Amino acid sequence: MALPAQILFASEQIYQAEHIVSFLQKRGFVVVVVDEFDPEYDWNAIDAIICVPGIVTQQLFEDLRTSDDRPLLVWVTDDLDEYLENNHSIADLILPNHPIYVEQQLEIMLSSQVNMNQIREQLDQQLKRREEIELLKNAIVRNVSHEMRTPLLQVKAAVSLITEEIGTVRLAEMATNAMTRLESNIQNVTMLGTSLDIELKPMFLPSAVESTIKSLERAKGSKDETNRIQLLIEKNLPPVLADKVGISTAIRLLIENALKFSDDNVDVIARKKGDHIYVAVQDYGIGIAEEKLKDIFDLFFQVDGSTTRHYGGMGIGLALVKLILEHHNCEIFVESEPGRGSIFYFFLEVADPNRLFS
């Protein structure tokens, strides 16, 4: 069976035209027979054009050859030697007036054309991908260099404090905060740039949340900010199917995001809903405009140009949260109102209690 193909067949003056059409149709080709060419044809929808050589078809073929996405151009003639010698650059195929030969050559050429189109599409995708990678690389360099500039300035200020012999407590605090911020940036960029090693196992969510709070306290060097975190976790929650490190990282990033954009308390919520555990982080800060919500999980996205300068951050945290949760086969949701805060939430599958715990 030949490749299914849409053939436009101009039958005027082609000897044995009916035999060729009938033979092609029996071999699986879809053949549309016309007496003349309509200039309004959608040439991209046609796989091949078959006609006799002539002034009209020569001009048509010359016009169509300038397009990459065009049909196969075929001439059928009884004067094969004459046209092969002088017109091979106009038509893709010049065939003798014989049904079997026409069908065989059409099948070969159309198969080659399909393969060439696939190769062309793959090359276009690879080129586009290379361009995207180059843009991503440039964006990473710009954002990393911009974000690292602030903590490095803090280190420089700390050095100047040494020369001025100002108290060591303030010096230690500035240096610790700067290094913590740098370490967090590096960790997030590294996770985005590597394949996440996610292994889903039964685990207790409350213990992951508690360890996350403790790691935040250690990173910030005090409980001033973590004291604003309110744990609203339902008692006796069943285990969830998750990667402990991955989920702890996602929750940490959501809490850090909430603390950054709010001076009030931040609620960490977990409760059972059907066969899933609802997990949420809610703040009561500046909120997000509705038109921005669809973009906030994009890599390097900032709500507006001032957020990076005023609040800090590289626009990596929420993108990383989304990536981690995708590896858990779940989605991150957000609801927000400017001036009233935001809530980010997702649903983790309740684990089979018969499986071993992580």
C-alpha positions as CSV (number, residue, x, y, z in Angstrom):
1,M,0.0,0.0,0.0
2,A,1.4,3.4,-1.0
3,L,1.6,6.3,1.4
4,P,-1.7,8.1,1.8
5,A,-1.3,11.3,-0.1
6,Q,-3.4,14.1,-1.5
7,I,-2.6,14.3,-5.3
8,L,-3.7,17.2,-7.5
9,F,-4.0,15.7,-11.0
10,A,-4.4,18.0,-14.1
11,S,-5.8,15.5,-16.6
12,E,-6.0,17.8,-19.6
13,Q,-3.8,16.4,-22.5
14,I,-2.4,13.5,-20.4
15,Y,-2.8,10.3,-22.4
16,Q,-4.0,7.4,-20.3
17,A,-5.0,9.9,-17.5
18,E,-7.9,7.7,-16.4
19,H,-5.7,4.7,-16.1
20,I,-3.1,6.6,-14.0
21,V,-5.8,8.0,-11.7
22,S,-7.5,4.6,-11.3
23,F,-4.2,2.9,-10.6
24,L,-3.1,5.5,-8.0
25,Q,-6.5,5.3,-6.2
26,K,-6.3,1.6,-6.0
27,R,-2.9,1.9,-4.5
28,G,-4.2,4.2,-1.7
29,F,-3.6,7.7,-3.0
30,V,-6.3,10.3,-2.7
31,V,-6.4,11.9,-6.2
32,V,-8.3,15.1,-7.1
33,V,-8.6,15.5,-10.9
34,V,-8.9,19.1,-12.3
35,D,-8.9,20.5,-15.8
36,E,-6.9,23.6,-14.8
37,F,-5.2,25.1,-11.8
38,D,-7.1,27.4,-9.4
39,P,-4.7,30.2,-8.1
40,E,-6.6,30.1,-4.8
41,Y,-5.5,26.5,-4.0
42,D,-4.0,25.8,-0.6
43,W,-0.8,24.3,-2.0
44,N,0.4,23.3,1.5
45,A,-2.5,20.9,1.8
46,I,-1.4,19.0,-1.4
47,D,1.3,16.3,-1.4
48,A,1.9,16.2,-5.1
49,I,0.9,17.9,-8.4
50,I,0.9,15.8,-11.6
51,C,0.5,17.5,-15.0
52,V,2.0,17.7,-18.5
53,P,4.8,20.1,-19.3
54,G,3.6,23.5,-20.6
55,I,3.9,27.3,-20.2
56,V,1.3,27.5,-17.4
57,T,2.6,24.5,-15.4
58,Q,6.2,25.7,-15.9
59,Q,5.4,29.1,-14.4
60,L,3.5,27.4,-11.6
61,F,6.3,25.0,-10.7
62,E,8.9,27.8,-10.8
63,D,6.8,29.9,-8.4
64,L,6.2,26.9,-6.0
65,R,9.8,25.9,-5.9
66,T,10.7,29.0,-4.0
67,S,8.7,27.7,-1.0
68,D,10.2,25.2,1.5
69,D,6.8,23.7,2.3
70,R,5.5,22.8,-1.1
71,P,4.0,19.8,-2.9
72,L,6.1,17.3,-5.0
73,L,6.1,18.7,-8.6
74,V,5.6,16.0,-11.2
75,W,5.5,16.2,-15.0
76,V,4.2,13.2,-17.1
77,T,5.2,13.2,-20.7
78,D,5.6,10.9,-23.7
79,D,8.7,12.9,-24.7
80,L,10.8,11.9,-21.7
81,D,14.3,12.3,-23.1
82,E,13.6,15.9,-24.3
83,Y,12.3,17.1,-20.9
84,L,14.9,15.3,-18.8
85,E,17.7,17.0,-20.6
86,N,16.5,20.6,-20.2
87,N,13.9,20.8,-17.4
88,H,15.2,18.8,-14.4
89,S,15.5,22.0,-12.4
90,I,11.8,22.9,-12.8
91,A,10.0,19.7,-11.9
92,D,11.0,17.3,-9.1
93,L,10.1,14.3,-11.2
94,I,9.7,13.9,-15.0
95,L,8.1,10.5,-15.6
96,P,7.0,8.5,-18.6
97,N,3.3,8.1,-19.3
98,H,3.0,4.7,-17.6
99,P,0.7,4.1,-14.5
100,I,2.9,1.6,-12.7
101,Y,6.1,3.7,-13.1
102,V,4.2,6.8,-12.0
103,E,3.0,5.1,-8.8
104,Q,6.3,3.6,-7.9
105,Q,8.2,6.8,-8.3
106,L,5.5,8.8,-6.4
107,E,5.7,6.4,-3.5
108,I,9.5,6.7,-3.3
109,M,9.6,10.4,-3.7
110,L,6.8,11.1,-1.2
111,S,8.5,8.9,1.4
112,S,11.7,10.8,0.9
113,Q,9.8,14.1,1.2
114,V,8.2,13.0,4.4
115,N,11.6,12.0,5.8
116,M,13.1,15.3,4.7
117,N,10.3,17.3,6.3
118,Q,10.8,15.4,9.5
119,I,14.5,16.1,9.4
120,R,13.9,19.8,8.6
121,E,11.4,20.0,11.6
122,Q,13.9,18.3,13.9
123,L,16.7,20.7,12.8
124,D,14.4,23.7,13.3
125,Q,13.5,22.4,16.8
126,Q,17.2,21.9,17.7
127,L,18.0,25.4,16.4
128,K,15.2,26.9,18.5
129,R,16.3,24.9,21.5
130,R,19.9,26.1,21.1
131,E,18.6,29.7,21.0
132,E,16.5,29.1,24.1
133,I,19.4,27.6,25.9
134,E,21.6,30.6,25.0
135,L,18.9,33.0,26.2
136,L,18.5,31.0,29.4
137,K,22.2,31.0,30.0
138,N,22.4,34.7,29.5
139,A,19.4,35.2,31.9
140,I,21.1,33.0,34.5
141,V,24.3,35.0,34.3
142,R,22.5,38.3,34.6
143,N,20.3,37.3,37.5
144,V,23.0,35.5,39.4
145,S,25.4,38.4,39.1
146,H,22.7,40.9,40.0
147,E,21.5,38.9,43.1
148,M,25.0,38.1,44.3
149,R,26.0,41.8,44.2
150,T,23.9,42.7,47.2
151,P,25.3,40.1,49.7
152,L,28.8,40.8,48.5
153,L,28.3,44.5,49.2
154,Q,27.2,43.4,52.7
155,V,30.5,41.5,53.1
156,K,32.4,44.6,51.9
157,A,30.5,46.7,54.5
158,A,31.4,44.1,57.1
159,V,35.0,44.5,56.2
160,S,34.8,48.2,56.6
161,L,33.3,47.7,60.0
162,I,36.4,45.8,61.0
163,T,38.6,48.7,60.0
164,E,36.4,51.1,62.0
165,E,36.4,48.7,65.0
166,I,32.6,48.6,65.3
167,G,31.0,45.9,67.5
168,T,31.6,42.3,66.4
169,V,28.0,41.3,67.0
170,R,26.7,43.5,64.2
171,L,29.6,42.4,62.0
172,A,28.9,38.7,62.6
173,E,25.2,39.2,61.8
174,M,25.9,40.9,58.5
175,A,28.4,38.3,57.4
176,T,26.1,35.4,58.4
177,N,23.1,36.9,56.5
178,A,25.2,37.5,53.4
179,M,26.6,34.0,53.3
180,T,23.2,32.5,54.0
181,R,21.7,34.3,51.1
182,L,24.5,33.3,48.8
183,E,24.3,29.7,49.9
184,S,20.5,29.7,49.2
185,N,21.0,31.2,45.8
186,I,23.6,28.6,44.9
187,Q,21.5,25.7,46.2
188,N,18.4,26.8,44.2
189,V,20.4,27.4,41.0
190,T,22.1,24.0,41.4
191,M,18.8,22.2,41.8
192,L,17.4,23.8,38.7
193,G,20.4,22.9,36.7
194,T,20.5,19.2,37.6
195,S,18.1,16.3,37.3
196,L,16.1,16.1,40.5
197,D,16.7,12.8,42.3
198,I,13.1,12.3,43.5
199,E,12.1,9.0,45.1
200,L,8.5,8.7,46.2
201,K,8.1,6.9,49.5
202,P,5.7,7.0,52.4
203,M,6.6,9.7,54.9
204,F,5.1,11.8,57.7
205,L,4.5,15.3,56.6
206,P,4.6,17.0,60.1
207,S,8.1,15.8,60.7
208,A,9.2,17.2,57.3
209,V,7.6,20.6,58.2
210,E,9.3,20.7,61.6
211,S,12.7,19.9,60.2
212,T,12.1,22.7,57.6
213,I,11.4,25.2,60.3
214,K,14.6,24.2,62.2
215,S,16.7,24.5,59.0
216,L,15.2,28.0,58.5
217,E,16.2,29.0,62.0
218,R,19.7,27.8,61.5
219,A,20.0,29.5,58.2
220,K,18.8,32.9,59.5
221,G,20.7,32.6,62.8
222,S,17.7,33.5,64.9
223,K,14.0,32.8,65.6
224,D,12.9,36.4,64.9
225,E,11.3,35.5,61.5
226,T,10.5,31.8,62.2
227,N,8.4,32.9,65.2
228,R,6.0,34.4,62.7
229,I,5.3,30.9,61.3
230,Q,2.0,29.4,62.6
231,L,1.7,25.6,62.1
232,L,-1.9,24.7,61.5
233,I,-1.4,21.0,61.0
234,E,-4.2,18.5,61.5
235,K,-3.4,15.8,64.1
236,N,-2.9,12.2,63.2
237,L,-2.4,12.8,59.5
238,P,-1.8,9.6,57.5
239,P,1.6,9.3,55.7
240,V,1.9,10.8,52.2
241,L,3.7,9.4,49.2
242,A,6.5,11.9,48.6
243,D,10.3,12.5,48.5
244,K,11.2,13.9,52.0
245,V,14.0,16.2,50.8
246,G,12.0,17.4,47.8
247,I,8.9,18.2,49.7
248,S,10.9,19.8,52.5
249,T,12.6,22.0,49.9
250,A,9.3,23.0,48.3
251,I,7.8,23.9,51.7
252,R,10.9,25.9,52.7
253,L,10.8,27.9,49.5
254,L,7.1,28.7,49.9
255,I,7.7,29.8,53.5
256,E,10.7,31.9,52.6
257,N,8.6,33.5,49.8
258,A,5.8,34.2,52.3
259,L,8.1,35.7,54.9
260,K,9.7,37.9,52.3
261,F,6.5,39.5,51.1
262,S,4.7,39.8,54.5
263,D,5.4,41.4,57.8
264,D,2.6,39.5,59.5
265,N,2.3,35.8,60.4
266,V,2.7,33.1,57.9
267,D,0.4,30.0,58.2
268,V,1.6,26.5,57.2
269,I,-1.5,24.4,56.8
270,A,-1.9,20.6,56.4
271,R,-5.1,18.6,56.6
272,K,-6.7,15.5,55.0
273,K,-9.0,15.9,52.1
274,G,-10.3,12.6,50.7
275,D,-7.4,10.4,49.6
276,H,-5.0,13.4,49.6
277,I,-3.3,15.8,52.1
278,Y,-3.9,19.4,51.4
279,V,-0.7,21.4,52.0
280,A,-0.8,25.2,52.0
281,V,1.4,28.2,52.9
282,Q,-0.6,31.5,53.4
283,D,0.7,35.0,54.0
284,Y,-1.1,38.3,54.6
285,G,1.3,40.5,52.7
286,I,1.4,42.6,49.5
287,G,-0.5,40.0,47.4
288,I,-0.2,39.5,43.6
289,A,-2.3,41.1,40.8
290,E,-4.6,38.6,39.0
291,E,-2.9,39.2,35.6
292,K,0.5,38.2,37.1
293,L,-0.6,34.9,38.6
294,K,-0.2,32.8,35.4
295,D,3.5,33.9,35.2
296,I,4.8,33.7,38.7
297,F,6.0,30.1,38.4
298,D,8.1,31.0,35.3
299,L,11.9,30.9,35.7
300,F,13.3,34.4,36.7
301,F,9.8,36.0,36.7
302,Q,9.4,39.0,39.0
303,V,6.0,40.5,39.8
304,D,7.4,43.9,38.7
305,G,10.7,45.5,38.1
306,S,11.0,46.8,41.7
307,T,10.5,43.5,43.5
308,T,14.1,42.3,42.9
309,R,15.5,45.5,44.2
310,H,13.1,46.0,47.2
311,Y,12.6,42.4,48.3
312,G,15.6,40.5,46.8
313,G,15.4,37.2,45.1
314,M,16.2,35.8,41.6
315,G,12.8,34.5,40.5
316,I,13.9,30.9,41.0
317,G,12.1,29.7,44.1
318,L,8.6,29.3,42.8
319,A,9.9,27.8,39.5
320,L,11.8,25.2,41.6
321,V,8.6,24.5,43.7
322,K,6.7,23.8,40.5
323,L,9.4,21.5,39.2
324,I,9.6,19.5,42.4
325,L,5.8,19.1,42.6
326,E,5.7,18.0,39.0
327,H,8.0,15.2,39.9
328,H,5.4,14.3,42.6
329,N,2.7,14.2,39.9
330,C,0.9,17.1,41.5
331,E,0.2,20.8,40.7
332,I,0.9,24.0,42.6
333,F,-2.1,26.4,42.9
334,V,-2.2,30.0,44.1
335,E,-4.9,32.4,45.1
336,S,-4.1,36.0,45.8
337,E,-5.5,39.5,46.3
338,P,-3.3,42.7,46.2
339,G,-2.9,44.1,49.7
340,R,-4.4,41.1,51.4
341,G,-1.9,38.3,50.8
342,S,-1.5,35.0,49.0
343,I,-2.0,31.3,49.6
344,F,0.0,28.6,47.7
345,Y,-1.3,25.1,48.0
346,F,-1.0,21.6,46.6
347,F,-2.3,18.0,47.2
348,L,-0.1,15.1,48.1
349,E,-1.4,11.5,47.7
350,V,-2.0,9.5,50.9
351,A,0.5,6.6,50.9
352,D,-0.4,2.9,51.1
353,P,0.1,2.1,54.9
354,N,1.5,-1.3,53.9
355,R,4.6,0.2,52.3
356,L,7.8,0.8,54.2
357,F,8.4,4.3,55.6
358,S,11.2,6.5,54.5
